Amino acid sequence: MTDNLKSRLTSKKVLLPTAIVAALVAGTFVLGTNHNNAQIEACNTGNDDEACEYVLSLNPKDSYKSKLDPKVLAARGERIAAAAEKEREAEAKAEADRVAAREAADKALAEQKRQREKAAAEARAAEAKFKAEGWFELATGIYGRWCTDTCSKASVIGNQIYWLLEVWAKDRAAGNIYARVNILQNGTVVGWTNDTAYLSKGQRGVMTFAKYLPGYGSNYGAQITEFNARG
């Protein structure tokens, strides 16, 4: 084979792949151009924002944008602006709602704290008043105090000398009550006496313990040694 023939064959081998590549590139360009034109047409219908978005992303941008309908672009811009404004308004409302919710929660917590403090203060005041009035616990939920003028002594005592124990079934029913007291003189037990009563929950009653002792009643004292209130 001559050198000239070999040269021509080699040249054809080189040109053939190059021609194929060129044809592929050209085909791709044609396909791309057709796709771009289709997107331009779709955008110009005014109903395909995605097509408009695609065309506006192409380079060079200005050359493709010039093929789009200005009215369509203007309407699209208005829609985008309106959507953005709506989103801003929604976010602003959401933030306002969050702030209002936090404020309401803080207000509720503050009110709960105020109510707790008020209840605690009232409980302390009631407890102080309760103790100042001389009440002490006789049994669970049942309280008593040695009477002064608060027991209406005249209606209970008559002509006898008594110790008077006011009993309050404050927190529960006392039911049948039995109480016994030792009588003391100078710290020494010199006798005893008892009394019974019946109280429902919330009721108060006065138990009377007769002294039956010589001398003045002020010379003696009473000490509760037994108190039963079984409800």
Backbone as CSV, one residue per row, in Angstrom:
resi,resn,N_x,N_y,N_z,CA_x,CA_y,CA_z,C_x,C_y,C_z
1,MET,0.864,-1.190,0.000,0.000,0.000,0.000,0.891,1.228,0.000
2,THR,0.532,2.185,-0.841,1.379,3.371,-0.974,1.163,4.281,0.202
3,ASP,2.154,5.126,0.414,2.068,6.098,1.522,0.904,7.043,1.324
4,ASN,0.613,7.408,0.099,-0.468,8.362,-0.196,-1.813,7.757,0.190
5,LEU,-1.975,6.466,-0.136,-3.231,5.786,0.187,-3.390,5.650,1.701
6,LYS,-2.295,5.289,2.379,-2.338,5.178,3.848,-2.725,6.502,4.474
7,SER,-2.203,7.582,3.926,-2.490,8.917,4.465,-3.961,9.239,4.326
8,ARG,-4.544,8.884,3.142,-5.964,9.194,2.928,-6.839,8.357,3.865
9,LEU,-6.481,7.093,4.062,-7.268,6.229,4.953,-7.209,6.714,6.404
10,THR,-6.015,7.100,6.824,-5.857,7.621,8.203,-6.669,8.877,8.396
11,SER,-6.661,9.726,7.394,-7.402,10.987,7.454,-8.889,10.725,7.593
12,LYS,-9.382,9.708,6.849,-10.808,9.373,6.924,-11.165,8.821,8.307
13,LYS,-10.233,8.019,8.890,-10.494,7.473,10.233,-10.610,8.578,11.279
14,VAL,-9.802,9.616,11.133,-9.831,10.735,12.079,-11.071,11.569,11.872
15,LEU,-11.434,11.794,10.606,-12.566,12.664,10.293,-13.894,12.033,10.685
16,LEU,-13.985,10.712,10.620,-15.255,10.047,10.892,-15.734,10.267,12.333
17,PRO,-14.921,10.015,13.369,-15.374,10.296,14.755,-15.660,11.770,14.970
18,THR,-14.848,12.612,14.383,-15.054,14.057,14.538,-16.392,14.464,13.965
19,ALA,-16.733,13.894,12.837,-18.006,14.216,12.197,-19.170,13.739,13.054
20,ILE,-18.995,12.562,13.667,-20.060,12.019,14.525,-20.287,12.921,15.731
21,VAL,-19.179,13.336,16.351,-19.274,14.231,17.510,-19.945,15.529,17.120
22,ALA,-19.541,16.065,15.993,-20.124,17.325,15.530,-21.611,17.169,15.297
23,ALA,-21.990,16.035,14.718,-23.409,15.792,14.454,-24.190,15.679,15.756
24,LEU,-23.604,15.001,16.751,-24.264,14.871,18.048,-24.442,16.220,18.718
25,VAL,-23.392,17.033,18.658,-23.459,18.372,19.244,-24.534,19.182,18.567
26,ALA,-24.548,19.087,17.230,-25.548,19.839,16.477,-26.950,19.366,16.837
27,GLY,-27.106,18.058,16.968,-28.421,17.518,17.335,-28.849,17.963,18.711
28,THR,-27.891,17.929,19.633,-28.184,18.384,20.998,-28.583,19.843,21.004
29,PHE,-27.897,20.640,20.231,-28.203,22.068,20.143,-29.613,22.281,19.615
30,VAL,-29.943,21.503,18.568,-31.278,21.624,17.967,-32.350,21.227,18.977
31,LEU,-32.089,20.095,19.670,-33.051,19.651,20.680,-33.199,20.684,21.787
32,GLY,-32.055,21.213,22.252,-32.086,22.228,23.298,-32.826,23.465,22.845
33,THR,-32.566,23.868,21.613,-33.239,25.052,21.080,-34.737,24.824,21.000
34,ASN,-35.126,23.659,20.528,-36.554,23.337,20.443,-37.205,23.350,21.825
35,HIS,-36.495,22.776,22.816,-37.026,22.764,24.190,-37.165,24.186,24.720
36,ASN,-36.139,24.993,24.476,-36.178,26.377,24.941,-37.330,27.122,24.304
37,ASN,-37.507,26.928,22.992,-38.606,27.601,22.297,-39.958,27.148,22.841
38,ALA,-40.050,25.853,23.155,-41.304,25.338,23.718,-41.585,25.973,25.076
39,GLN,-40.534,26.168,25.875,-40.693,26.803,27.182,-41.072,28.266,27.041
40,ILE,-40.514,28.920,26.033,-40.872,30.318,25.775,-42.349,30.417,25.430
41,GLU,-42.817,29.543,24.564,-44.224,29.544,24.174,-45.125,29.251,25.377
42,ALA,-44.704,28.291,26.196,-45.503,27.950,27.380,-45.585,29.124,28.337
43,CYS,-44.464,29.814,28.502,-44.450,30.988,29.387,-45.374,32.063,28.864
44,ASN,-45.347,32.285,27.556,-46.131,33.366,26.953,-47.630,33.110,26.979
45,THR,-48.036,31.888,27.335,-49.476,31.642,27.503,-50.000,32.326,28.762
46,GLY,-49.067,32.627,29.681,-49.466,33.262,30.938,-49.937,32.288,31.989
47,ASN,-49.815,30.997,31.713,-50.332,29.989,32.635,-49.264,29.031,33.153
48,ASP,-47.999,29.305,32.847,-46.942,28.353,33.209,-45.761,29.096,33.821
49,ASP,-45.826,29.321,35.116,-44.750,30.042,35.801,-43.451,29.247,35.803
50,GLU,-43.562,27.918,35.805,-42.343,27.108,35.786,-41.586,27.290,34.478
51,ALA,-42.328,27.397,33.366,-41.686,27.638,32.070,-40.996,28.991,32.066
52,CYS,-41.659,30.000,32.636,-41.053,31.330,32.716,-39.786,31.287,33.561
53,GLU,-39.849,30.565,34.668,-38.693,30.443,35.549,-37.531,29.790,34.801
54,TYR,-37.847,28.778,34.005,-36.808,28.087,33.232,-36.177,29.023,32.215
55,VAL,-36.997,29.740,31.467,-36.472,30.628,30.417,-35.600,31.715,31.025
56,LEU,-36.045,32.273,32.157,-35.284,33.351,32.795,-33.977,32.851,33.396
57,SER,-33.839,31.538,33.534,-32.586,30.990,34.066,-31.555,30.734,32.968
58,LEU,-31.960,30.862,31.714,-31.058,30.579,30.594,-30.057,31.700,30.388
59,ASN,-28.932,31.379,29.823,-27.915,32.372,29.475,-27.698,32.365,27.961
60,PRO,-27.477,33.508,27.334,-27.583,34.847,27.944,-29.033,35.200,28.259
61,LYS,-29.270,35.676,29.462,-30.623,35.889,29.961,-31.389,36.905,29.123
62,ASP,-30.723,38.012,28.782,-31.429,39.093,28.086,-31.981,38.653,26.743
63,SER,-31.214,37.836,26.020,-31.662,37.425,24.688,-32.904,36.550,24.765
64,TYR,-33.025,35.732,25.810,-34.219,34.901,25.962,-35.370,35.710,26.550
65,LYS,-35.059,36.589,27.486,-36.100,37.399,28.108,-36.806,38.272,27.088
66,SER,-36.047,38.703,26.066,-36.636,39.573,25.047,-37.714,38.853,24.245
67,LYS,-37.715,37.518,24.284,-38.712,36.743,23.542,-39.987,36.506,24.356
68,LEU,-39.959,36.903,25.617,-41.126,36.706,26.474,-42.051,37.906,26.398
69,ASP,-43.347,37.655,26.548,-44.358,38.713,26.498,-44.222,39.588,27.744
70,PRO,-43.973,40.893,27.572,-43.812,41.785,28.729,-45.021,41.762,29.662
71,LYS,-46.230,41.653,29.079,-47.432,41.632,29.916,-47.456,40.374,30.793
72,VAL,-47.013,39.262,30.193,-46.950,38.015,30.963,-45.945,38.140,32.098
73,LEU,-44.771,38.733,31.785,-43.749,38.925,32.819,-44.244,39.856,33.918
74,ALA,-44.966,40.921,33.506,-45.480,41.873,34.494,-46.496,41.194,35.411
75,ALA,-47.397,40.406,34.797,-48.402,39.698,35.596,-47.741,38.692,36.532
76,ARG,-46.705,38.028,36.011,-45.968,37.072,36.830,-45.307,37.773,38.005
77,GLY,-44.706,38.927,37.727,-44.065,39.696,38.795,-45.058,40.115,39.863
78,GLU,-46.267,40.502,39.414,-47.304,40.890,40.375,-47.724,39.697,41.234
79,ARG,-47.835,38.526,40.594,-48.210,37.326,41.359,-47.140,36.970,42.384
80,ILE,-45.882,37.072,41.945,-44.778,36.766,42.865,-44.765,37.745,44.032
81,ALA,-44.964,39.034,43.712,-44.974,40.055,44.766,-46.141,39.837,45.721
82,ALA,-47.319,39.500,45.140,-48.496,39.259,45.979,-48.285,38.047,46.882
83,ALA,-47.678,36.996,46.310,-47.413,35.795,47.110,-46.422,36.091,48.230
84,ALA,-45.397,36.891,47.902,-44.402,37.250,48.914,-45.036,38.087,50.017
85,GLU,-45.912,39.019,49.616,-46.588,39.855,50.604,-47.506,39.014,51.486
86,LYS,-48.201,38.077,50.851,-49.076,37.185,51.614,-48.273,36.351,52.607
87,GLU,-47.106,35.901,52.163,-46.239,35.118,53.047,-45.737,35.965,54.207
88,ARG,-45.384,37.236,53.901,-44.934,38.137,54.975,-46.058,38.390,55.972
89,GLU,-47.265,38.602,55.443,-48.407,38.836,56.330,-48.682,37.608,57.203
90,ALA,-48.582,36.426,56.580,-48.818,35.194,57.342,-47.771,35.024,58.438
91,GLU,-46.513,35.321,58.106,-45.444,35.212,59.094,-45.620,36.241,60.207
92,ALA,-46.044,37.466,59.804,-46.275,38.509,60.805,-47.411,38.106,61.743
93,LYS,-48.477,37.541,61.160,-49.603,37.086,61.985,-49.172,35.946,62.898
94,ALA,-48.386,35.020,62.344,-47.909,33.898,63.156,-47.058,34.392,64.320
95,GLU,-46.198,35.373,64.043,-45.357,35.934,65.104,-46.207,36.654,66.140
96,ALA,-47.220,37.409,65.656,-48.117,38.098,66.582,-48.871,37.091,67.446
97,ASP,-49.292,35.987,66.827,-49.986,34.938,67.588,-49.054,34.312,68.621
98,ARG,-47.792,34.110,68.228,-46.822,33.539,69.182,-46.600,34.485,70.358
99,VAL,-46.471,35.776,70.042,-46.271,36.771,71.103,-47.486,36.806,72.025
100,ALA,-48.688,36.807,71.407,-49.917,36.836,72.203,-50.032,35.590,73.075
101,ALA,-49.646,34.442,72.513,-49.705,33.194,73.283,-48.735,33.236,74.459
102,ARG,-47.520,33.763,74.205,-46.541,33.876,75.301,-47.052,34.825,76.376
103,GLU,-47.616,35.957,75.942,-48.126,36.925,76.909,-49.276,36.333,77.717
104,ALA,-50.167,35.594,77.018,-51.289,34.963,77.717,-50.790,33.919,78.712
105,ALA,-49.782,33.147,78.286,-49.218,32.130,79.181,-48.553,32.786,80.390
106,ASP,-47.794,33.865,80.138,-47.139,34.578,81.241,-48.178,35.166,82.187
107,LYS,-49.258,35.711,81.597,-50.321,36.294,82.418,-51.002,35.220,83.258
108,ALA,-51.242,34.058,82.639,-51.875,32.959,83.370,-50.981,32.472,84.510
109,LEU,-49.676,32.364,84.230,-48.741,31.938,85.272,-48.685,32.954,86.408
110,ALA,-48.692,34.250,86.027,-48.662,35.300,87.045,-49.921,35.254,87.906
111,GLU,-51.070,35.005,87.253,-52.328,34.922,87.998,-52.337,33.700,88.908
112,GLN,-51.828,32.575,88.403,-51.739,31.378,89.238,-50.845,31.622,90.449
113,LYS,-49.715,32.311,90.212,-48.811,32.626,91.317,-49.500,33.540,92.322
114,ARG,-50.237,34.542,91.798,-50.941,35.469,92.691,-51.980,34.724,93.521
115,GLN,-52.717,33.820,92.867,-53.740,33.060,93.583,-53.113,32.151,94.642
116,ARG,-51.966,31.525,94.286,-51.286,30.676,95.275,-50.818,31.498,96.465
117,GLU,-50.223,32.665,96.169,-49.742,33.518,97.253,-50.898,34.019,98.108
118,LYS,-52.014,34.361,97.442,-53.193,34.821,98.182,-53.729,33.710,99.073
119,ALA,-53.825,32.497,98.496,-54.330,31.360,99.274,-53.405,31.048,100.448
120,ALA,-52.088,31.129,100.199,-51.129,30.861,101.270,-51.240,31.908,102.369
121,ALA,-51.397,33.177,101.969,-51.529,34.254,102.954,-52.811,34.087,103.765
122,GLU,-53.901,33.726,103.073,-55.168,33.517,103.776,-55.073,32.330,104.729
123,ALA,-54.361,31.286,104.274,-54.198,30.108,105.136,-53.377,30.452,106.374
124,ARG,-52.312,31.249,106.165,-51.490,31.658,107.320,-52.299,32.517,108.284
125,ALA,-53.093,33.436,107.717,-53.906,34.308,108.565,-54.951,33.494,109.330
126,ALA,-55.568,32.536,108.629,-56.571,31.697,109.285,-55.942,30.842,110.378
127,GLU,-54.750,30.315,110.088,-54.051,29.501,111.084,-53.674,30.332,112.307
128,ALA,-53.192,31.554,112.055,-52.828,32.437,113.171,-54.056,32.787,114.004
129,LYS,-55.169,33.089,113.323,-56.417,33.408,114.030,-56.907,32.194,114.810
130,PHE,-56.803,31.028,114.175,-57.236,29.780,114.793,-56.484,29.537,116.103
131,LYS,-55.160,29.710,116.039,-54.347,29.494,117.237,-54.588,30.581,118.276
132,ALA,-54.765,31.818,117.803,-55.003,32.925,118.733,-56.307,32.738,119.497
133,GLU,-57.259,32.063,118.883,-58.537,31.811,119.550,-58.454,30.636,120.523
134,GLY,-57.283,30.004,120.580,-57.075,28.959,121.577,-57.387,27.548,121.127
135,TRP,-57.627,27.340,119.845,-57.961,25.996,119.371,-56.736,25.081,119.372
136,PHE,-56.960,23.841,119.736,-55.916,22.818,119.653,-56.578,21.520,119.184
137,GLU,-55.781,20.610,118.633,-56.335,19.383,118.058,-56.562,18.338,119.141
138,LEU,-57.801,17.852,119.217,-58.156,16.788,120.155,-58.023,15.417,119.508
139,ALA,-58.371,15.338,118.240,-58.248,14.118,117.437,-58.154,14.591,115.992
140,THR,-57.825,13.696,115.094,-57.669,14.091,113.698,-58.941,14.762,113.179
141,GLY,-58.809,16.031,112.788,-59.947,16.777,112.244,-60.900,17.331,113.277
142,ILE,-60.648,17.069,114.575,-61.512,17.539,115.664,-60.685,18.452,116.567
143,TYR,-61.241,19.624,116.875,-60.486,20.616,117.644,-61.288,21.053,118.867
144,GLY,-60.547,21.531,119.855,-61.197,22.002,121.064,-60.479,23.202,121.642
145,ARG,-61.181,23.897,122.546,-60.570,24.999,123.300,-61.348,25.155,124.607
146,TRP,-60.597,25.514,125.615,-61.234,25.789,126.888,-61.962,27.110,126.771
147,CYS,-63.217,27.094,127.172,-64.074,28.250,126.906,-63.760,29.428,127.812
148,THR,-63.933,30.586,127.180,-63.960,31.835,127.948,-65.365,32.385,127.739
149,ASP,-65.484,33.568,127.206,-66.820,34.111,126.963,-67.408,33.631,125.639
150,THR,-66.643,32.887,124.880,-67.107,32.480,123.551,-68.054,31.297,123.597
151,CYS,-68.215,30.643,124.745,-69.023,29.429,124.819,-70.441,29.671,125.318
152,SER,-70.842,30.912,125.487,-72.163,31.210,126.042,-72.352,30.464,127.363
153,LYS,-71.474,30.761,128.317,-71.434,29.991,129.559,-72.754,30.027,130.324
154,ALA,-73.452,31.140,130.267,-74.666,31.269,131.066,-75.701,30.217,130.696
155,SER,-75.756,29.850,129.419,-76.759,28.870,128.984,-76.338,27.445,129.298
156,VAL,-75.101,27.238,129.725,-74.586,25.902,129.980,-74.397,25.645,131.470
157,ILE,-73.864,26.609,132.155,-73.402,26.388,133.525,-74.545,26.292,134.533
158,GLY,-75.491,27.168,134.438,-76.519,27.214,135.476,-75.885,27.651,136.792
159,ASN,-76.179,26.937,137.876,-75.634,27.285,139.181,-74.450,26.413,139.568
160,GLN,-74.017,25.530,138.666,-72.943,24.613,138.990,-71.608,25.190,138.523
161,ILE,-70.521,24.651,139.067,-69.181,25.059,138.657,-68.654,24.026,137.667
162,TYR,-68.326,24.493,136.452,-67.886,23.588,135.386,-66.612,24.098,134.735
163,TRP,-65.894,23.136,134.205,-64.943,23.491,133.146,-65.686,23.279,131.824
164,LEU,-65.516,24.186,130.912,-66.232,24.097,129.638,-65.229,23.880,128.504
165,LEU,-65.450,22.836,127.743,-64.594,22.547,126.593,-65.439,22.650,125.320
166,GLU,-65.142,23.652,124.529,-65.844,23.780,123.240,-65.171,22.851,122.229
167,VAL,-65.959,22.041,121.577,-65.449,21.073,120.603,-65.995,21.425,119.221
168,TRP,-65.128,21.368,118.234,-65.502,21.723,116.853,-65.127,20.563,115.929
169,ALA,-66.156,19.964,115.332,-65.916,18.905,114.337,-65.618,19.587,112.996
170,LYS,-64.475,20.211,112.934,-64.148,21.115,111.823,-63.962,20.379,110.493
171,ASP,-63.189,19.329,110.499,-62.810,18.680,109.239,-63.510,17.351,108.980
172,ARG,-64.180,16.827,109.979,-64.882,15.550,109.785,-65.940,15.403,110.865
173,ALA,-66.831,14.445,110.659,-67.845,14.171,111.675,-67.187,13.542,112.903
174,ALA,-67.570,14.032,114.066,-67.028,13.468,115.307,-67.858,12.269,115.764
175,GLY,-69.161,12.306,115.462,-70.039,11.232,115.934,-70.165,11.280,117.449
176,ASN,-70.225,10.114,118.056,-70.299,10.050,119.518,-68.939,10.385,120.119
177,ILE,-68.944,11.311,121.059,-67.702,11.760,121.689,-67.722,11.377,123.173
178,TYR,-66.609,10.874,123.625,-66.408,10.649,125.057,-65.109,11.334,125.444
179,ALA,-65.192,12.159,126.505,-63.993,12.850,126.989,-63.911,12.718,128.508
180,ARG,-62.705,12.553,128.990,-62.456,12.447,130.431,-61.336,13.399,130.790
181,VAL,-61.469,14.056,131.948,-60.424,14.967,132.412,-60.041,14.604,133.848
182,ASN,-58.781,14.777,134.138,-58.309,14.685,135.518,-58.404,16.061,136.157
183,ILE,-58.783,16.066,137.411,-58.843,17.317,138.162,-57.550,17.437,138.964
184,LEU,-56.886,18.558,138.793,-55.584,18.767,139.421,-55.671,19.874,140.466
185,GLN,-54.942,19.652,141.544,-54.755,20.701,142.541,-53.270,20.792,142.837
186,ASN,-52.716,21.933,142.460,-51.267,22.136,142.613,-50.468,21.030,141.923
187,GLY,-50.945,20.597,140.758,-50.250,19.590,139.970,-50.549,18.164,140.369
188,THR,-51.354,17.962,141.410,-51.675,16.615,141.886,-53.093,16.247,141.468
189,VAL,-53.257,15.030,140.963,-54.584,14.572,140.554,-55.406,14.285,141.811
190,VAL,-56.531,14.956,141.925,-57.389,14.769,143.093,-58.765,14.228,142.700
191,GLY,-58.968,13.970,141.413,-60.249,13.429,140.971,-60.341,13.436,139.453
192,TRP,-61.466,13.016,138.963,-61.685,13.060,137.515,-63.172,13.209,137.241
193,THR,-63.493,13.604,136.015,-64.883,13.721,135.580,-64.930,13.523,134.071
194,ASN,-66.136,13.290,133.556,-66.246,13.052,132.112,-67.532,13.653,131.558
195,ASP,-67.640,13.595,130.221,-68.863,14.060,129.555,-68.915,13.428,128.166
196,THR,-70.088,13.460,127.573,-70.278,12.931,126.217,-70.985,13.970,125.357
197,ALA,-70.863,13.767,124.055,-71.536,14.665,123.109,-71.653,13.944,121.767
198,TYR,-72.358,14.586,120.847,-72.458,14.058,119.481,-72.387,15.243,118.525
199,LEU,-71.484,15.151,117.554,-71.331,16.250,116.592,-71.174,15.700,115.178
200,SER,-71.917,16.293,114.256,-71.712,16.022,112.831,-70.621,16.947,112.310
201,LYS,-70.178,16.687,111.100,-69.114,17.517,110.524,-69.552,18.978,110.461
202,GLY,-68.673,19.854,110.956,-68.945,21.285,110.941,-69.621,21.800,112.195
203,GLN,-70.182,20.918,112.990,-70.888,21.358,114.192,-69.922,21.668,115.333
204,ARG,-70.417,22.516,116.234,-69.697,22.806,117.473,-70.596,22.455,118.652
205,GLY,-69.957,22.075,119.733,-70.693,21.794,120.955,-69.828,22.064,122.166
206,VAL,-70.462,22.134,123.332,-69.736,22.410,124.573,-69.864,21.214,125.506
207,MET,-68.722,20.704,125.939,-68.700,19.609,126.910,-68.457,20.212,128.291
208,THR,-69.197,19.734,129.267,-69.122,20.297,130.619,-68.532,19.261,131.573
209,PHE,-67.610,19.734,132.379,-66.948,18.855,133.350,-67.133,19.468,134.739
210,ALA,-68.012,18.847,135.530,-68.333,19.386,136.853,-67.149,19.211,137.796
211,LYS,-66.953,20.207,138.629,-65.822,20.149,139.553,-66.196,19.421,140.848
212,TYR,-67.343,19.731,141.411,-67.782,19.078,142.643,-66.677,19.036,143.690
213,LEU,-65.992,20.108,143.863,-64.872,20.130,144.794,-65.043,21.284,145.775
214,PRO,-64.516,21.096,146.975,-64.627,22.180,147.958,-63.731,23.354,147.583
215,GLY,-64.090,24.500,148.057,-63.267,25.674,147.804,-63.626,26.325,146.476
216,TYR,-62.777,27.199,146.083,-63.025,27.942,144.853,-62.519,27.165,143.632
217,GLY,-63.304,27.256,142.577,-62.926,26.540,141.364,-61.594,26.974,140.813
218,SER,-61.199,28.204,141.076,-59.943,28.701,140.526,-58.738,28.009,141.153
219,ASN,-58.978,27.268,142.247,-57.866,26.560,142.877,-57.514,25.268,142.153
220,TYR,-58.317,24.897,141.169,-58.148,23.609,140.506,-57.920,23.796,139.002
221,GLY,-57.362,22.764,138.432,-57.168,22.746,136.989,-57.660,21.440,136.412
222,ALA,-57.849,21.426,135.083,-58.335,20.214,134.418,-57.347,19.811,133.333
223,GLN,-57.156,18.508,133.195,-56.258,17.977,132.171,-56.978,16.859,131.421
224,ILE,-57.104,17.021,130.097,-57.780,15.998,129.296,-56.896,14.756,129.231
225,THR,-57.449,13.632,129.636,-56.686,12.381,129.604,-57.235,11.382,128.589
226,GLU,-58.471,11.618,128.148,-59.056,10.702,127.168,-60.043,11.469,126.300
227,PHE,-59.945,11.255,125.002,-60.891,11.889,124.077,-61.091,10.942,122.894
228,ASN,-62.301,10.449,122.763,-62.624,9.537,121.665,-63.712,10.147,120.792
229,ALA,-63.442,10.231,119.515,-64.431,10.707,118.540,-64.253,9.842,117.294
230,ARG,-65.016,8.784,117.213,-64.791,7.780,116.172,-65.575,8.058,114.888
231,GLY,-66.319,9.135,114.865,-67.065,9.486,113.656,-68.285,8.642,113.496
